């Protein structure tokens, strides 16, 4: 996998991180679920990039 494809995957996962983090905060009004969501999303993105 070339570098441009890896960067594209990271950008593609960055949008759900920003928007999804706001939605999760809107539901729970606490940052703990947001941090858990961000860490899970980071692990998934890292798994895609490491292939």
N, C-alpha and C positions, 0 to 999 in steps of 0.2 A: 504494500500500500504506500503510495507516495505521500509526500508532505502536504500537498494541497488537499488531498482527500481527508487526511487526519484533521487538518484545520477546519474543513467543512463540517466534519462530524462534531467537533467541539463547538462550533458556532450553532449548529443545529440543536445541540443540547443546552446551549446558553439561553436560548429563548424560553424554553420551559422552566429553566431555573429562575428567571426573573418573573415571568408571569405566574407560574405555578406557586412560587414562594409568596407572592402577594395574595393569591387565592387561598392558600393554606392559612396565612395569617388572618385573613378575613373570616375564615370559619372558626379558628381557635382563639384568636386574640392573644397569642402567646408565641414566643420565638422558638421554643423547644421543638414543636413539630416541624417548623420551617427548617431548622438545622438538620433534623433527621431526614427530611425530604431532600435537602441539598446534598447531604452525604451519600444517600442512596443514588441520586442522579449522578454524582461524581464517580461513584464506583462503576455504574453502568457505562458512562462515557469513557472511563479509563479502560474498561474491558474491551470496548470497540476499538479504541485507539491502539491498544497493545497488540491486537491481532496483526 
